Amino acid sequence: MKKYVLSFVAFLMIAFPSLSYADAVVGDMIITLGENLTEQQKQTILNEMNATEEDQVITVSNEEEHKYLGDYIPKATIGTKAISSTSIVIEEAGSGLEVKTKNINWVTDEMYLNALMTAGVKDASIYVTAPFEVSGTAALTGLIKAYEISSEEAIPEDVKQVANEELVTTAKLGDEVGAENASALMAKIKDEIAKNGVPETDAELRALIENAANELGITLSEADINSLIELFNKMKELNIDWNQVGQQLDQAKDKISNFLNSEEGQTFLKQLEDFFVALWNAIISIFTNNEQTT
C-alpha cells in the first residue's frame, strides 16, 4: 500500500554533475543507484521500480554522501559504500509529494517529505529502497540529484545542506520522542511559518516551537529546543518559498484524507483493526494460559 504522509522528511547531493538535462515530462522516471551495489542488486532494484530502457539511470557515490552528511552524523555511520537507491517521478502540478520506502529503518517517509519540501521539491512520486536494511540517511543525496535533472531546477548548495541537516535532526529527535512525533512537530512548525511568517527573534521562534510541541503533547528537552532554533535560524537565511511549503503540506493532508475515505483506505483501516484485535486476543491467551499453569 502506498504510504501517504502528512509531514516531512530529505537531503542532498553534490555539486550538480555535468549531465545533460533529460527534458523530462510528467510521468518520466529518473533512477539513482548506489554505485557500490552488485550487478544483481542493481537489477533487483530496477525490477522493483518497474524500470524500462527509457528511464534515465544515474549513480550516487559514497563520496557524495559524505559531502552532504559528514557534518551531521559520524563518518562510520555513513559508511564506505553507497547502497541506497531512489526513483523520482515528476507529477502534474498541484499533485503534491508522496513517498514509499523499502528496507529503510531510521528515516521515515515523513522525514523525507519534510526535508524535500525544504529543498523546494514539489509534485513528485518518490521511492527509496535498498537490498537490505539501511538507515536511509544517504538516500536524499540521490533524490535531490534526480529532481534537479528531471525538473531542470538547480537547488542552491546551502539549501541542500540545510535540508540534509533537517533530515538528520528530525531522525535524532525521533529517537527521543518517536519518529511520528518528530515528523509531526516539524510539519506543524513549518505550517505555522507558512501561515504566519518567519519569527524574527529567537524568543519568538522558541515560543513557536514550544507551542507546537505542547499542542502535540510532545515534551522537548532544552537541547532539543536549541537544536530546532539553530536549524530554523539557518532556514531563515535561505530563500525558502514558505508558501510552496505550505501548499505541499496541504496537498499531503488532502492525500491522506482522500485515501482514508477511499475503498482502499477503508479496507486498510479494517485490516489494521483486525490486526490489533488478533494481537489483543493473543495477549489475553498468553495470560490465560499462564494462570492455568501456575
C-alpha positions in Angstrom: 0.0 0.0 0.0 1.2 3.4 -0.8 2.2 5.3 2.3 0.7 8.8 2.1 2.2 11.1 4.6 1.4 14.4 6.0 4.7 15.6 7.2 8.0 15.6 6.0 11.5 14.5 5.5 15.4 14.7 3.0 18.6 15.9 1.5 21.2 16.4 -0.6 23.5 15.9 -3.3 26.7 17.0 -4.7 27.5 19.9 -6.9 25.4 19.2 -9.9 27.3 16.9 -12.2 27.7 17.7 -15.9 24.8 15.7 -17.1 22.6 16.8 -19.9 19.1 17.6 -18.9 16.6 14.9 -19.8 13.8 17.2 -21.0 11.6 15.1 -18.6 7.9 15.3 -18.9 5.2 14.3 -16.4 5.4 10.6 -15.9 9.1 10.2 -16.7 11.1 8.4 -14.0 14.7 9.1 -13.1 16.5 6.5 -11.0 19.6 6.8 -8.8 21.6 3.7 -7.9 24.3 3.4 -5.2 27.5 2.8 -7.1 28.6 0.0 -4.7 25.6 -2.2 -5.5 26.4 -5.5 -7.2 25.0 -6.1 -10.7 22.5 -8.5 -9.3 21.4 -6.0 -6.7 21.0 -3.3 -9.3 18.8 -5.5 -11.4 16.7 -6.4 -8.5 16.1 -2.8 -7.6 15.4 -1.8 -11.2 12.8 -4.6 -11.3 11.2 -3.3 -8.1 10.9 0.1 -9.7 9.4 -1.3 -12.9 12.1 0.5 -14.8 12.2 0.5 -18.5 15.0 1.1 -21.0 13.7 4.7 -21.5 14.2 5.6 -17.8 17.4 7.6 -17.1 19.7 5.9 -14.5 22.4 7.8 -12.7 24.8 6.7 -9.8 25.4 8.2 -6.4 28.9 7.7 -4.8 29.9 7.3 -1.2 32.0 10.5 -1.7 28.8 12.4 -2.5 27.1 11.0 0.6 30.0 12.1 2.9 30.0 15.6 1.4 26.4 16.3 2.5 26.2 14.1 5.6 29.7 14.4 7.1 28.9 17.5 9.2 25.8 15.9 10.9 26.5 12.2 11.5 29.7 10.2 12.2 31.6 9.0 9.2 31.3 5.5 10.5 27.5 5.8 10.3 27.7 6.9 6.7 30.0 4.0 5.9 32.2 3.4 2.9 29.7 2.1 0.4 26.8 3.8 -1.5 23.9 1.4 -1.3 20.5 3.1 -1.0 18.7 3.9 -4.3 15.8 6.0 -5.3 13.4 6.9 -8.1 11.5 10.1 -8.6 8.7 10.7 -11.0 7.6 14.3 -11.7 3.8 14.5 -11.4 1.2 17.0 -12.5 1.4 20.5 -11.0 -0.6 20.6 -7.7 -0.5 16.9 -7.1 1.9 17.2 -4.1 4.5 14.8 -2.8 4.2 11.1 -1.9 6.9 8.7 -0.6 7.2 5.0 -0.4 10.2 3.2 1.1 11.6 -0.3 1.5 14.3 -1.5 3.8 14.8 1.9 5.4 14.9 1.6 9.2 15.7 5.1 10.6 14.5 7.8 8.3 10.7 7.7 7.9 8.6 8.7 4.8 7.5 11.8 6.7 11.1 12.8 7.3 11.9 12.6 3.6 8.9 14.6 2.8 9.8 17.4 5.2 13.3 17.7 4.0 12.3 17.6 0.4 9.8 20.4 0.9 12.6 22.5 2.5 14.7 21.8 -0.6 12.0 23.0 -2.8 11.0 19.6 -4.3 7.3 19.5 -5.3 4.8 17.4 -7.1 6.6 14.1 -7.3 6.3 10.4 -6.5 9.3 9.1 -4.7 10.6 5.7 -3.9 13.6 4.9 -1.6 14.9 1.3 -1.4 17.9 -0.8 -0.6 18.7 -4.5 -1.0 18.9 -4.9 2.8 18.0 -2.7 5.8 19.9 0.7 5.9 19.4 3.9 7.9 18.3 5.8 4.8 20.2 9.0 5.6 22.1 9.0 2.3 19.1 8.4 0.1 18.2 12.0 -0.4 21.6 12.7 -1.9 20.2 10.7 -4.8 16.7 12.2 -4.6 17.7 15.8 -5.0 20.2 14.8 -7.6 17.4 13.1 -9.6 15.0 16.0 -9.0 17.4 18.6 -10.4 17.9 16.5 -13.5 14.2 15.7 -14.1 12.9 19.2 -13.3 15.8 21.2 -14.7 15.8 23.2 -11.5 19.1 23.7 -9.8 18.9 23.7 -6.0 21.3 26.0 -4.2 24.1 24.3 -2.2 23.2 25.9 1.1 19.6 24.8 0.7 20.8 21.2 0.2 22.9 21.4 3.3 20.0 22.6 5.4 17.7 20.0 4.1 20.2 17.4 4.9 20.7 18.8 8.4 16.9 18.8 8.9 16.7 15.2 8.0 19.3 14.1 10.5 18.0 16.5 13.2 14.5 15.1 12.8 15.7 11.5 12.8 17.7 12.1 16.0 14.7 13.9 17.6 12.7 10.8 16.6 15.0 8.6 18.8 13.8 10.7 21.8 10.2 11.5 21.2 9.2 8.9 18.5 9.6 9.2 14.7 6.0 10.1 14.1 6.0 12.8 16.8 9.2 14.3 15.5 7.9 14.5 11.9 4.5 15.9 13.1 6.3 18.6 15.1 8.5 19.6 12.1 5.4 19.8 9.9 3.4 21.8 12.4 6.3 24.3 12.8 6.6 24.7 9.1 2.8 25.0 8.7 2.8 27.9 11.3 5.6 29.6 9.5 3.9 29.2 6.1 0.7 30.8 7.6 2.1 33.5 9.8 5.6 34.2 8.5 9.1 33.5 9.9 9.7 34.6 13.5 12.1 37.5 13.7 13.8 36.7 17.0 15.0 33.6 18.9 12.4 34.3 21.6 9.6 34.2 19.0 11.0 31.1 17.4 11.3 29.4 20.8 7.7 30.2 21.6 6.5 28.8 18.2 8.4 25.6 18.8 7.2 25.2 22.4 3.6 25.9 21.5 3.7 23.4 18.6 5.2 20.8 20.9 2.6 21.4 23.6 -0.3 21.2 21.2 1.0 17.8 20.0 1.7 16.6 23.6 5.4 16.3 23.0 8.0 17.0 25.7 11.2 18.6 24.4 14.4 18.9 26.3 16.3 22.2 26.3 18.8 20.7 24.0 16.0 19.7 21.6 14.6 23.2 21.5 18.1 24.8 21.0 18.8 22.4 18.1 15.5 23.3 16.4 16.1 27.0 16.9 19.5 26.6 15.3 18.0 24.7 12.4 15.2 27.1 11.7 17.5 30.1 12.0 19.6 28.6 9.2 16.4 28.3 7.2 15.6 31.9 7.8 18.8 32.8 5.9 17.7 30.9 2.8 15.4 31.9 0.1 12.8 29.2 1.0 9.4 29.6 -0.6 7.3 29.1 2.5 4.1 29.5 0.5 5.1 26.5 -1.6 6.0 24.5 1.6 2.5 25.3 3.0 0.9 24.2 -0.3 2.8 20.9 -0.3 1.8 20.3 3.3 -1.9 21.0 2.5 -1.7 18.6 -0.5 -0.2 15.9 1.7 -3.1 16.3 4.2 -5.6 16.1 1.3 -4.0 12.9 0.1 -4.3 11.3 3.5 -8.0 12.3 3.8 -8.8 11.1 0.3 -7.0 7.8 0.9 -8.7 7.2 4.2 -12.1 7.9 2.6 -11.4 5.6 -0.4 -12.4 2.0 -0.6 -8.7 1.0 -0.4 -8.3 3.2 2.7 -11.3 1.7 4.4 -10.0 -1.8 3.7 -6.7 -0.8 5.2 -8.3 0.5 8.4 -10.4 -2.7 8.7 -7.2 -4.8 8.3 -5.5 -2.6 10.9 -8.4 -3.1 13.3 -8.4 -6.8 12.7 -4.7 -7.0 13.4 -5.0 -5.2 16.7 -7.9 -7.4 17.7 -5.9 -10.5 16.9 -2.9 -9.1 18.8 -5.1 -8.4 21.9 -6.6 -11.8 21.8 -3.2 -13.4 21.6 -2.0 -11.4 24.6 -5.1 -12.4 26.6 -4.5 -16.0 25.6 -0.9 -15.9 26.9 -2.0 -14.6 30.3 -4.9 -17.1 30.5 -2.6 -20.0 29.8 -0.1 -18.7 32.4 -2.8 -18.6 35.0 -3.9 -22.1 34.2 -0.4 -23.5 34.5 0.6 -21.8 37.8 
